[in-house]
Amino acid sequence: MNSVHKRLIFLVFLAILASGPTHAQSPGGTLANIRDSGEIRLGHRDVSVPFSYLDDNQKPVGFAMDLCARIVDAVKRELKLPSLQTRLQPIQLSTQIPLIENGTIDIVCGPATNTVERQKVVAFSDTIFVSSIRAVVRKDSPIRTFEDLSGRPVSLTSGSTSIGLLAARAQEKNFQTKNILTPDHGASFLALTTGRSEAFIMDDILLASLIAGSANPSDWRIIDDSLRTEPYGLIIRKGDPEFKALVDNTLTGMMKDNEFQELYAKWFTRPIPPKNVNLNFPMTAPLKDAVANPNDKGV
């Protein structure tokens, strides 16, 4: 090897050394946007108890909001910006993905089913909850399975995965329902409580929260039959491995330190604001498995 070749190799080696620290100190994607703007933007829901909802002071609270608060702290440490501002942006089920895609918000702090279809346009954090798609009916209703809904009016929230899952079950088992589509979960439950429908199909934890907050919780029953088990994750932008790693590392660290489990108990097994209702929803076996083995697998 002649001296020219040796010199070229030496220069390449120096370039690699120089590029390493520069890359580490200059985050890209979401972290770069946060650093440059001086704020992180959180999308929150208004009525998704106990994940993300408004308390008596119209302040967003909930399990997902607490998780996001820990992520914000991690971003502050990563960027060395203790004075980083947090901007809150109300979102709906139908707007959460578009607002992530167009850069209006940096993360969705609310319940969002991680599906393979949605992964085509956005990314998800590791699983923070596992729900089952079931139905709430009157306690004295004869409905035990989804097949029992044949010919009956059923409440469904527009944009929810429940619609397609019910259609698939109906096609498979050869029955039909009379679907009543509403804009939000509150309206879907209202249709049931006022007799317009005989069942409301949605994630079991959201059904449990609606029942707990109703005038007469003992009037309602969630059926055992399930259309599908669904993992929830926090939605972030696709193609941003640096920010996703920070989010996932924060969550898995909380799971290992038992902080995640404590926050879960706070929101799912103890009285919560504004009415001090206890959802009595202990951690299920699928969620315990997701905590023991963190992953971002969709359905």
N, C-alpha and C positions, 0 to 999 in steps of 0.2 A: 504493500500500500504506500503510495507516494505521499509527499507532504501536503499536496493540494487536497487529496481525499481526506486525509486526517483533519485538515482545517475545516472542511465542509462538515464532517461528522461532529466536530467540536462545536461549530456554530449552531447546528441543528439541536444538539444537546442543550446548549444555552437557551435556545428559543423555547424548548419544552419546559425547562425550569422556570423561565420567565412567565410563560403562559399560565402555569398552574395556579399560583396565588392570585393572578389577575382574574381568572375565571371564578375562583372561589369567592372573591370579594365583590363580584359584579353579577348578582342574581338577575335572571332574565324572566320573561313572562309576567305572571301575576305579581311575583315579589318585586320585580322592577317597577311595575305600575304603582304598586303600593308605596314603594320607597319614593318615587318621583312625585306622587300626588300628596303624600303625607297622610293618607287615610286608607282604611280598609272598609269595604262596603259589604254589609251583611244583609241578605234577603231573609225576611221573616214572615211567617203566616200570622193571621189574626185569631183563628179559631181552632187550631190543631192541638187541642189539649191531649197530653201534657208536653208535647214537643215544642210548640211555638205558638203562643197566644198572648192576648193582652190582659193585663191585670186591671184592678179597679182604677189605677192611675193611667191607663192606656199605655203602659210600658210593656214591651215584649219580654216574656219570661218563658221558661220551660226547659226541659231536658236538653233539647238541641241547642237552645240559646246558651246554656251553661257550657256545653261542649265547645261551642264556637268561641266563648269567652276565653277558654283555655288555649284555643288555637290562636286567637288574637295576641295573647301573652307570648306565645311561642314566636309569632311573627315579629313582635317588638324586640325580643331577644336576638333573633336571627339578623334583623336589620339594624340592631343597636339604635332603635328609635323609641325610647320610653314614652315620648309625648305623642306617639301615633294616634290619630283620631279615628273613631269608629262611626261610620255613617249607616243608619238603619233604613232599609228600603222595604216597604210592604210588598208582598207578592201573593199571587194566587197559584193554584195548581196549574192553570193553563199558561201562566206567564213566567214561571220559574226558570224553565229551560231557555226560552228566548232572551231573558234578561241576563243569563249567564253567557250565552253566545255573543250578545252584542256588547258585553263589557260593562253593563250597568251595575252588576253586582259581582263580587268575587267568590262568594260561597253561599249556598242555600242552607239556612239554619232552620230546618223543618223536616217533617217526614217525607221521604221520597223513595219509592221502590226502585231498586237497582235492577233494571232489565237489560237484556242483551240489545234490544232495539234502541233504548235510550243511550246505551254506550256508544252508539254510532255517532252521536253528536256531542255528548258530554262525558265527563269522567265522574266516578264516585269514590268516596273515601272507603276505608274498610267498614264493614258492617257495624252499625250502632244499635240495630234492633231487628228482630225477626217477627213478622206478623203472619196471621192466617186470614185469608179472605172468607168470611163467614156472614151470617145473616142474623139480624135481630128481629124478633117477632114478639107478639104478646105472649105473656107467660102461659095463658090457657090455650094458645094456638095449637092446632094439630100438626103444624109444620115441623118436621124433624130433619128432612133432607132437602136438597135443592130440587129434587124431582117432585116433591110435594108442592112446589110453587107453580106447577103446571096450570095455566089458565088464570092465574092470580095476578093482581097488580103489584109491581115491585118497584121500590125506590132505588135509583142509581144516580150517583153524582157525575155530571158531565166531565169527561177527561180522565176518569179513574180507570184503572186496569180491570176493575170489577165487571165492566160492561162486556169486554171481549171474553173474559173468563166464563161469565154466565152464558154467553152465546155459544161458546165451545162446548160447555157441559150440556146445554139444551140440544145442540145438534147431535152430540154423542149419545144421549139418552132419549132422544126423540120426544121432546116436550117443548112447549112455548110459554113465555110469560108476557104479561102486559107491562112493558117498561115505562116508568115515569121518570124522565130525566130532569134533574134540578141543578142549579148553578153551584151549590155548596152542600157540605154535609149537614149543616143545620136545617136547610130546607128539605133535604131528603128525610131526615128524622122527623121533621114536622109533618111531612106527608104521611108517615106511618102513624104518628100519635093522633092525627086528626082523622084517620080512617080512610085516607085516599089510597093507601097501599097496605099490603099485609106483611111486607118485609122490607128491610133496608139492607142491602148488601155492601159491605165495606170491610176494611181491615179491622180485625177484632179489637185492637186496642182503642181505635177511634170510636167504635161502637160502645166499648166499655165506658169511655169518657162521657159520651152523650147520655148513656143510661145513668151514670153517677150524678150528672148534673140536672137530670130531669126532675119534675115535680114528684113523681112516684116511681123510684127506681125498681121497686119490687114488682111492677107491672110488666117488666120486660125480661126476655130471655134470649141469650145468644145460642144458636143451634151448634151442635158438635161437628156437623158436616163442614168440610172446608173445600174451597175451589183450588186453592194453592197456598203454599207457604212462600212468603216474600221477604227478602232482606232489604232493610233500609240503609241508605248511606247518605252522606252529605254531598250535594252536587257541586262540582267544581269544573273549571274549563278543561276541555280535552287537549291533549298534547302539551301538558305543562308538568313534566315529571318532577321538577324541583319543588313546586308548591304542593303537589300531591304527596311527595315524600315527607314534607314538613307536617302536613295534616295527618297522615297515617302514623308517623312516628309519635306525634302528640297523643293520638288516641290509644295506640298500643302501649305507650308509656303509662297512661292513666289506667289501662286494664291491668297491667302488671303490678302497679302500685295500689290497686284496689280502689282508686279514686273514682273510676268509672262505675264500679259496683255501688259505691256510696251515693253517687249522683242518681243512679237508677232507683235506689231505695227511696231517695228524697222525693222523686216525682211519681213513682208508681205504687209505692206501698205505704205512703204517709199522707196526711191531709195536705192539700195544696191550695193555693189561692185561686180565685178570690173567695170561694165559698167554703174552704177547708174540707173539701170532699176527698175521700180516700178511694182511689181506683181499685185497690186491692188486686193488683196485677203483678204477682211475683215474676222474676226472671224465668223464662221458659227454657226447656232443655236445648232447643235449637240456638237460642241466644247465648246460653252458657257455653255451648260448643264454639260459637263465633268469637266469643271473648277469649276462650282458651286457645283458639287457632285463628287469629285475625286474617281476614281475606276480603277481597272486593268482588267476589263472584256474583254475577247477575243471574236472573231467571228468564 
